[in-house]
Amino acid sequence: MGKRKLGALEKVDADLANLQNKIKRDPKSYHTDFLHQYIQYENQRQIFMQAPTSATASSGGVISFRDLIEFVAHVADCYKEETRDFPKQLIEMLSTQHATLEPELREKIVGSLVLLRKKEIIDSHTLLQCFFPVLTTTPSKSLRALLFTKILSDLRSANSKTTNYKLNRSVQTTLHNLVTDDRSSPKALWAVKITREMWKRQIWTDAKAVEIMKEAALADNEKCVVGGLRFFLGGDKEREELEDESSDEETVDISKLRHQIGVNKKSKKTERKLEKAAATVRRKEKKKGQPHPLNFSALHLLHDPQGFAETLFSKHLQSAKSKLNLEQKLLALQLVSRLIGLHKLTVISFYSYFLKYLTPRQPSVTSFLASLAQSTHNLVPPDILEPLIQKIANEFVSEAAAGEVAAAGLNAIREICVRQPLAMNDTLLQDLVMYRKSKDKGVMMAAKGLLSLYRQVGAEMLRKRDRGRDATLGLKSGEQKQPRFGEEAVGEIEGLELLEKWKEQERQRRRLEKGLPAAAGSDDEEEEEESDEEDWNAWNIEEDADSDDSGGWINVESDDEINISDSEDEQPSAKKVRFAPPASASDDKENEGDEAAELTTAQQKSKLATTRILTPADLAKLQELRTTASVSSLMRHKSHHASTTSLQTNSQRHMDDPLTAAEIEGLASLSRGKATRAQKLALLQEHKDDREAHKSKAARKKERKESEGKSTTNKEKARKKNFLMTLGKAKSKGKRSLVEHRKILRAHAERGKKGGRRGNRG
């Protein structure tokens, strides 16, 4: 017996995709057909809800239940009145029966809900409120991964054009409650994952997201705690790496595409490809011109860093009930130290915690040293740090210690003293500086680094022979002073005194040109008017004015002879004490005179910044004077010494950038001595897989040209041509007459004038 032929209506019933296409084109004409399928869906849904475990995806008819769900979801926007209960039914099935649903049917329901969200039949809030409870309770790993992906994609699409503040606040509140309701539950890990992903993609950049991760770091579940700690220690770096990857993906070589289109056969596909590439380049250029968004670090957005640091330290480090292992405790230690260093917090008990870990036998001791240095700042009392420095010196820096150990100890001491120079006493400093004569290279370099630091911040603590010329001159002139505890450097424009001095010289020169005395006289008012006119003209400075970038000469003063006296009783120069009273005055008057001199000097420095608005011409001249001064200082010093500015930059490096264990180890590799043959072979074998195969220069050139989409030149083709193929041309060339030869030469000359056969003359 042959197969029964299906009728027309049965074909339509079976072919849901065809019916779906027809409904989208003409919903009114196929309204009856839709109702027929919707009734089938309702019947199968009722059967499923009565017996979820016994019901299968197929209803026994032509069409399965999941196909009907997909069909109704696709055409729901055409019949909104008839399908008004459809989203609620799907949400109910997923929420109540997600554990018993067949995997394929479950995925179909999730996909249908996402489709309804795209058609704006349901909003993002409804969708996410359905997904979150299922995400945290379902035992299915595949469903969890699917829901996590759908939640992230929905949040990204909701914030693609403009930031959806209402939705973000709602989701962040849900995640915050998920973390705080049960601190020992592993469900909070999903809040950590979602928040970290949204932060990495710069969709959530506010303090609320940071607050969620702060609560996660204070949770009782180990995985949740580690996720929160790693967010604060590396979340901003992940964001930068993702941004770099996205910018690398958009890199397009326009010249290569134009060359290919000019050589290859033209087609619409290649034209579209070029247009798309040009649009990408235009988008990148537009993005380049836009102001950079203020991406604050997560550590800056904390509401109460002092309370967070104290709670984190007491809960995960001080407490004997802490369940974290050593590696996890190190993460907590690094975060607390970064918080203390960045916000200049005061947690006195934190420093005594380090004492038992500062031994060379302690695992990961360089990480402990780095954290100690990271947590140091200029408001930490020196009395607290001095025992720690003494302990490091006793345990690490000695003649019996290995070179790597001594170098790490000296580097750690230097990093601490960069941030708080007052923590060092002169006796210990002089002992440590003696290690600069060590035969071990790593130890020698570390000791020299400590010496150069104190030549700038505490030269009076060094022996006279160790101070160096610059420090000696600074002490004699009174320019270099040891900072006092809690003293903050006053912020000012770098090199402003150079500009003020130059303006004074220019004023004196103008007065001398007019025949007036160099000192100020009765013509001050006229001179002020002229200077005002010049200042107004200075606002119209041209962009192509002379600058240091134009390759011009920089005027450098000749070196002056410098006399250094070994006498400690020698007084500062007369220029610096011209405001002091005579030597016969009492000590009180001398102190008053010194204070008056300091006050007058400070007033002179700040006069230009507080009384005048710097014009573009002033700023250009200031940059020129800075460059001249820096070149002059380099020419006066045969060996390059770090300036005070570089020292300040070094001391404030930990503000945003972490101090790593590798920096504490420093040049420890120099202390290990020469590697043995076995070590060299092991190192060679380790990097052997990463190396490219050895190739000749011609082969590398050929590969580079192929990767750039370039073919071989005619000269290369002629050189590689088979010899037998060139014989015919060579014979005919020898049989040419003089007339033919002249004709060919003239044609060649004419082509050269036009730019070759293709007319490529520019």
Secondary structure, 3 states (H helix, E strand, C coil): CCCCCCCHHHHHHHCHHHHHHHHHHCCCCCHHHHHHHHHHHHHHHHHHHHCCCCCCCCCCCCCCHHHHHHHHHHHCCCCCCCCCCHHHHHHHHHHHHCCCCCHHHHHHHHHHHHHHHHCCCCCHHHHHHHHHHHHHHCCCHHHHHHHHHHHHHHHHHHCCCCCCHHHHHHHHHHHHHHHHHCCCCCCHHHHHHHHHHHHHCCCCCCHHHHHHHHHHHCCCCHHHHHHHHHHHHHHHHHHHHHHHHHHHHCCCCHHHHHHHHHHCCCCHHHHHHHHHHHHHHHHHHHHHHCCCCCCCCHHHHCCCHHHHHHHHHHHHHHCCCCCCCHHHHHHHHHHHHHHHHHHCCCCHHHHHCCHHHCCCCCCCHHHHHHHHHHCCCCCCCHHHHHHHHHHHHHHHCCCCCCHHHHHHHHHHHHHHHHHCHHHCCHHHHHHHHHHHHCCCHHHHHHHHHHHHHHHHHCHHHCCHHHCHHHHHHHHHHCCCCCCCCCCCCCCCCCCHHHHHHHHHHHHHHHHHHCCCCCCCCCCHHHHHHHHHHHHHHHCCCCCCCCCHHHCCCCCCCCCCCCCCCCCCCCCCCHHHHCCCCCCCCCHHHHHHHHHHHHHHHHHHHHHHHHHCCCCHHHHHHHHHHHHHHHHHHHHHCCCCCCCHHHHHHHHCHHHCCCCCHHHHHCCHHHHHCCCCHHHHHHHHHHCCCCCCCCCCHHHHHHHHHHHCCCCCCHHHHHHCCCHHHHHHHHHHHHCCCHHHHHHHHHHHHHHHHHCCCCCCCC
